[in-house]
Amino acid sequence: MKNKGFTLIELLVVISIIGLLSSIVFASLNSARAKARDARRISDLDQLRLAQDMYYDSFGQYPDVTAGGQDCWGAWQAGNTVNGSSVQFLQPLVTNNFISVTPHESSGIKDAWGSQCTYRYMRITNPCTCSGTYAVLYTALETNSTQQAQSDERPSCFLGCWGEGAAGYDYAIYLKE
């Protein structure tokens, strides 16, 4: 009588095929998670834009917080917990009840310059070849989402001197006073 069952080779082949398929699924899920985190970051900036507009309507200017904030690029105020910031990002928006809490990043991603300042804010007068005062909200993205990054509203006068968005790993909103 012949024994019925699987040989060791057949079992190893099946196990290796299952392992290969599961690694492909996990890689796809990681990519989807990164894109979801990027969508959340862009949504966070859109919410900050609305709060900024309410602040502007109340006070006639955007918050000027960069002098006392934590920097990553000179006068930028960083808004994440990864770099150990104890400064509440855009505190005037929270203090004046335009938002309840500002976004914090804990994933440890780095921007194109190797910095962990995922969220940033600056109010600047006469930058580059632009005239006037601008409030700039910025976030670094995990994925090369050029379509998302190019949907920001970068004025043409910023293009020659500020390179955000060129690589597709960031997103910025420019609000002119």
ZANU-644272 format. One record per residue (C-alpha): residue number from 1; residue in three letters; x, y, z. Coordinates in nm, 2 decimals, always signed. Layout:
> NUM,ALA,X,Y,Z
...
This chain:
> 1,MET,+0.00,+0.00,+0.00
> 2,LYS,+0.14,+0.34,-0.10
> 3,ASN,+0.15,+0.62,+0.16
> 4,LYS,-0.05,+0.93,+0.07
> 5,GLY,+0.10,+1.27,+0.17
> 6,PHE,+0.33,+1.55,+0.07
> 7,THR,+0.70,+1.52,+0.04
> 8,LEU,+0.94,+1.76,+0.22
> 9,ILE,+1.03,+1.93,-0.11
> 10,GLU,+0.66,+2.00,-0.19
> 11,LEU,+0.60,+2.15,+0.15
> 12,LEU,+0.91,+2.37,+0.12
> 13,VAL,+0.80,+2.50,-0.22
> 14,VAL,+0.46,+2.59,-0.09
> 15,ILE,+0.60,+2.76,+0.21
> 16,SER,+0.84,+2.96,+0.00
> 17,ILE,+0.56,+3.07,-0.24
> 18,ILE,+0.35,+3.18,+0.06
> 19,GLY,+0.65,+3.38,+0.20
> 20,LEU,+0.71,+3.55,-0.13
> 21,LEU,+0.35,+3.65,-0.17
> 22,SER,+0.32,+3.78,+0.19
> 23,SER,+0.64,+3.99,+0.14
> 24,ILE,+0.48,+4.15,-0.17
> 25,VAL,+0.16,+4.23,+0.02
> 26,PHE,+0.35,+4.38,+0.31
> 27,ALA,+0.56,+4.60,+0.07
> 28,SER,+0.24,+4.72,-0.09
> 29,LEU,+0.08,+4.80,+0.25
> 30,ASN,+0.39,+5.00,+0.36
> 31,SER,+0.36,+5.22,+0.05
> 32,ALA,-0.01,+5.27,+0.11
> 33,ARG,+0.06,+5.37,+0.47
> 34,ALA,+0.32,+5.62,+0.36
> 35,LYS,+0.08,+5.78,+0.11
> 36,ALA,-0.19,+5.79,+0.38
> 37,ARG,+0.04,+5.97,+0.62
> 38,ASP,+0.13,+6.22,+0.34
> 39,ALA,-0.24,+6.28,+0.28
> 40,ARG,-0.28,+6.35,+0.65
> 41,ARG,+0.01,+6.60,+0.64
> 42,ILE,-0.14,+6.78,+0.35
> 43,SER,-0.48,+6.79,+0.52
> 44,ASP,-0.31,+6.92,+0.84
> 45,LEU,-0.17,+7.21,+0.64
> 46,ASP,-0.51,+7.28,+0.48
> 47,GLN,-0.66,+7.30,+0.84
> 48,LEU,-0.37,+7.53,+0.94
> 49,ARG,-0.45,+7.75,+0.64
> 50,LEU,-0.81,+7.79,+0.76
> 51,ALA,-0.69,+7.87,+1.11
> 52,GLN,-0.44,+8.12,+0.97
> 53,ASP,-0.71,+8.29,+0.77
> 54,MET,-0.93,+8.33,+1.08
> 55,TYR,-0.63,+8.47,+1.27
> 56,TYR,-0.57,+8.71,+0.99
> 57,ASP,-0.93,+8.82,+0.99
> 58,SER,-0.91,+8.89,+1.37
> 59,PHE,-0.56,+9.05,+1.39
> 60,GLY,-0.49,+9.19,+1.05
> 61,GLN,-0.17,+8.98,+1.00
> 62,TYR,-0.05,+8.62,+1.02
> 63,PRO,+0.12,+8.51,+1.34
> 64,ASP,+0.48,+8.62,+1.38
> 65,VAL,+0.62,+8.34,+1.59
> 66,THR,+0.96,+8.26,+1.42
> 67,ALA,+1.17,+8.49,+1.65
> 68,GLY,+1.11,+8.27,+1.95
> 69,GLY,+1.05,+7.94,+1.78
> 70,GLN,+1.28,+7.64,+1.72
> 71,ASP,+1.45,+7.66,+1.38
> 72,CYS,+1.54,+7.42,+1.11
> 73,TRP,+1.61,+7.66,+0.83
> 74,GLY,+1.71,+7.99,+0.99
> 75,ALA,+1.38,+8.17,+1.08
> 76,TRP,+1.15,+7.87,+1.03
> 77,GLN,+0.95,+7.75,+1.34
> 78,ALA,+0.95,+7.37,+1.35
> 79,GLY,+0.64,+7.18,+1.45
> 80,ASN,+0.71,+6.83,+1.53
> 81,THR,+0.81,+6.62,+1.83
> 82,VAL,+1.08,+6.42,+1.66
> 83,ASN,+1.34,+6.70,+1.70
> 84,GLY,+1.25,+6.74,+2.07
> 85,SER,+1.07,+7.07,+2.03
> 86,SER,+0.90,+7.19,+2.35
> 87,VAL,+0.75,+7.49,+2.16
> 88,GLN,+0.39,+7.44,+2.06
> 89,PHE,+0.39,+7.48,+1.68
> 90,LEU,+0.20,+7.80,+1.59
> 91,GLN,+0.09,+7.86,+1.95
> 92,PRO,-0.11,+8.18,+1.87
> 93,LEU,-0.36,+7.96,+1.68
> 94,VAL,-0.41,+7.75,+1.98
> 95,THR,-0.41,+8.03,+2.23
> 96,ASN,-0.67,+8.22,+2.04
> 97,ASN,-0.89,+7.91,+2.00
> 98,PHE,-0.87,+7.89,+1.62
> 99,ILE,-0.76,+7.53,+1.65
> 100,SER,-0.74,+7.30,+1.95
> 101,VAL,-0.40,+7.15,+1.88
> 102,THR,-0.13,+7.18,+1.61
> 103,PRO,+0.00,+6.88,+1.42
> 104,HIS,+0.30,+6.69,+1.56
> 105,GLU,+0.51,+6.43,+1.37
> 106,SER,+0.64,+6.12,+1.53
> 107,SER,+0.73,+5.90,+1.24
> 108,GLY,+1.09,+6.03,+1.21
> 109,ILE,+1.08,+6.10,+0.84
> 110,LYS,+1.34,+6.34,+0.70
> 111,ASP,+1.30,+6.60,+0.43
> 112,ALA,+1.51,+6.64,+0.12
> 113,TRP,+1.78,+6.81,+0.33
> 114,GLY,+1.81,+6.54,+0.59
> 115,SER,+1.63,+6.74,+0.86
> 116,GLN,+1.35,+6.60,+1.08
> 117,CYS,+1.15,+6.92,+1.08
> 118,THR,+0.84,+6.78,+0.91
> 119,TYR,+0.61,+7.08,+0.98
> 120,ARG,+0.74,+7.43,+0.95
> 121,TYR,+0.60,+7.79,+0.95
> 122,MET,+0.75,+8.13,+0.87
> 123,ARG,+0.62,+8.48,+0.83
> 124,ILE,+0.86,+8.67,+0.61
> 125,THR,+0.87,+9.01,+0.44
> 126,ASN,+1.01,+9.07,+0.09
> 127,PRO,+1.16,+8.72,+0.04
> 128,CYS,+1.35,+8.63,-0.27
> 129,THR,+1.22,+8.86,-0.55
> 130,CYS,+0.88,+8.88,-0.40
> 131,SER,+0.74,+9.20,-0.25
> 132,GLY,+0.52,+9.20,+0.05
> 133,THR,+0.48,+8.98,+0.36
> 134,TYR,+0.40,+8.61,+0.33
> 135,ALA,+0.31,+8.34,+0.57
> 136,VAL,+0.45,+8.00,+0.46
> 137,LEU,+0.33,+7.67,+0.59
> 138,TYR,+0.54,+7.37,+0.49
> 139,THR,+0.54,+6.99,+0.54
> 140,ALA,+0.78,+6.72,+0.43
> 141,LEU,+0.63,+6.42,+0.25
> 142,GLU,+0.75,+6.06,+0.27
> 143,THR,+0.67,+5.96,-0.08
> 144,ASN,+0.77,+6.12,-0.41
> 145,SER,+0.43,+6.26,-0.47
> 146,THR,+0.51,+6.52,-0.74
> 147,GLN,+0.14,+6.56,-0.82
> 148,GLN,+0.06,+6.65,-0.46
> 149,ALA,+0.36,+6.87,-0.41
> 150,GLN,+0.29,+7.07,-0.73
> 151,SER,-0.06,+7.14,-0.62
> 152,ASP,+0.07,+7.39,-0.37
> 153,GLU,+0.04,+7.76,-0.44
> 154,ARG,+0.40,+7.86,-0.48
> 155,PRO,+0.42,+8.22,-0.62
> 156,SER,+0.64,+8.24,-0.93
> 157,CYS,+0.88,+8.49,-0.75
> 158,PHE,+0.97,+8.20,-0.50
> 159,LEU,+1.06,+7.96,-0.77
> 160,GLY,+1.41,+8.09,-0.83
> 161,CYS,+1.53,+8.08,-0.47
> 162,TRP,+1.32,+7.84,-0.27
> 163,GLY,+1.34,+7.48,-0.40
> 164,GLU,+1.06,+7.32,-0.21
> 165,GLY,+0.84,+7.10,-0.43
> 166,ALA,+1.10,+7.04,-0.69
> 167,ALA,+1.18,+6.69,-0.58
> 168,GLY,+0.82,+6.60,-0.50
> 169,TYR,+0.89,+6.53,-0.13
> 170,ASP,+0.73,+6.84,+0.02
> 171,TYR,+0.42,+7.06,+0.02
> 172,ALA,+0.39,+7.43,+0.10
> 173,ILE,+0.12,+7.69,+0.12
> 174,TYR,+0.20,+8.06,+0.07
> 175,LEU,-0.04,+8.32,+0.22
> 176,LYS,+0.02,+8.68,+0.11
> 177,GLU,-0.08,+8.95,+0.36
